[in-house]
Amino acid sequence: MTVNLLKLCVGAEKVEDLVHWQRTRWQGEAPRHVTRMWPKREAELLEGGSLYWVFKGLVLARQSLTGLERVEGADGIARCALILDPRIVRTEAQPRRAFQGWRYLDPKDAPADLPEGRDEEESLPPALAKALAEMGLR
């Protein structure tokens, strides 16, 4: 059974910010996100799971997880690098409250991907996207 992760995209206001940061930071390498905790459900994550990104209270995008690697910080503490597919897939807006770290996300609770052709659209302003999502409008 597959499971996903849900993570706040701290420092980014919209999907374009994440796209730009990953392109400039990783330049051809597989992007990664380092987190303190190692997921106990590793096998389920690697069976087709994704990392769903929350921007300003809304899930707006996801990236497929391709691997997990142990990395050691400058402080000597072991951490987990989530290895991501470079393709960022936009999703329907789904409101989420703030939280720390990451959370598991069951596939049945995950927002649907946007239809082909809409993935290059610029994001709506966060407040408008949140209001529409709360009303059930996409």
N, C-alpha and C positions, 0 to 999 in steps of 0.2 A: 504494500500500500504506500502511496506517495503522500508526502506532507511538504508544506511550504514554510518559509519564514517570513515574518513581518518585521520591518525595521524602519525607524524614523530616518529620513534623509536630512540630517542636521546640516545647516548651513546652505541648503538649497531651497529656493522658493518655488521653483517649477522644474519640470522634467528637463528642459533645455540646460539648466544649470548642472544637473548630473551628467548629461551627455558631454557637455564642454569639459567638466572636471575630469571625467574618465579618459576622454581623448587626449587631453594635455598631460595627465599624470601617467598614463600607462603606455601611450604611444606604440601601439602594435602588440603589446603584451596583453594577456588575458587580464581584465580588471579584477580586482580583489577588494574585499572589505574585511578589515581585521576587527575581530570582536574578542572580548575577554573570555567568554565561556565557550566550551566545545559542545555542540549539540549532541545529546544522548541518542537522538533518533537519526544518526548519520546515514544509515542504510536507506531509510525511507526518504530522506532528503535527496539522496543521489539516485533515486529511482524516477527522476523526472521532476523533482521539486524546483521551485523558483524562490527568489528573494523578492518580496513585494515591498516597494518603497512608499513611505508615507511622507507627503509634502504638505506642510501647514494644515494638518488635520485631515488629509484626504489621501487614500491610496490612489496613485495615478499611473504607476508603472511597475514593471517586474523585469527581472533578469533570471534566466535559467541558471541553476547551480550546476557547475561541472566538476567540482571537487572541493575538498577541505585539506588545508595544509597546516601543520604546526609551525608557528613562527615564534621567535623570541624577541621581546621588546628590548629597548636599550636598558630597561631596568632589570633585565634578566628573567622576567616573568613570561611563561609560555602562554601563547594566545592562539586563536584559531583564525586562519585566513579563509574566508569564503571566496572560492574561485568562481567567477561569473562569466557567462557568455557575454561577449561584447555587445550583442544586440539588445537594446532596451525596447521592450514592448509596452506600449501605452495601454492602459486599462480604463474601464469605466470608472468614474469617480466613486469612491466609497468612503464615507466618513469614518474616522478612527480617532479615538482620544489619545492623548499623549501618554507615553510609557517609557521606561528605561530599558535599554538593551534590545533584545529581540524576543519575539513570541512565535510559537508555532501557529500555522494557519492551515486549517483543514481545507482541502480543495473545494468542498461544497460551499464554503464560506468565502472563497476568493472571488474578487470581481472578474468579470469577463474581459477578455482582450477586446480592444477597439477593432472594428472591421478594417480590412486592408485598405490602404489609401488614407486613413485618418491618423495613422501613426506619425505622420510628419507635420500635422497641424500644431500650431502654437497652443500651449495650454491656456485655458481660461484663467482670469484672475482668481486666485485661491478663494476669496470670499464668495464670488459668483458660483464657482464650481461646487463649493460646499453647500450653498443654498439650494442649488438645483438637485444635488445628490440627496439632500435631506427631504426634498419634495418628491423624490422618486423619478426625477427627470434626468435624462442623460444628455 
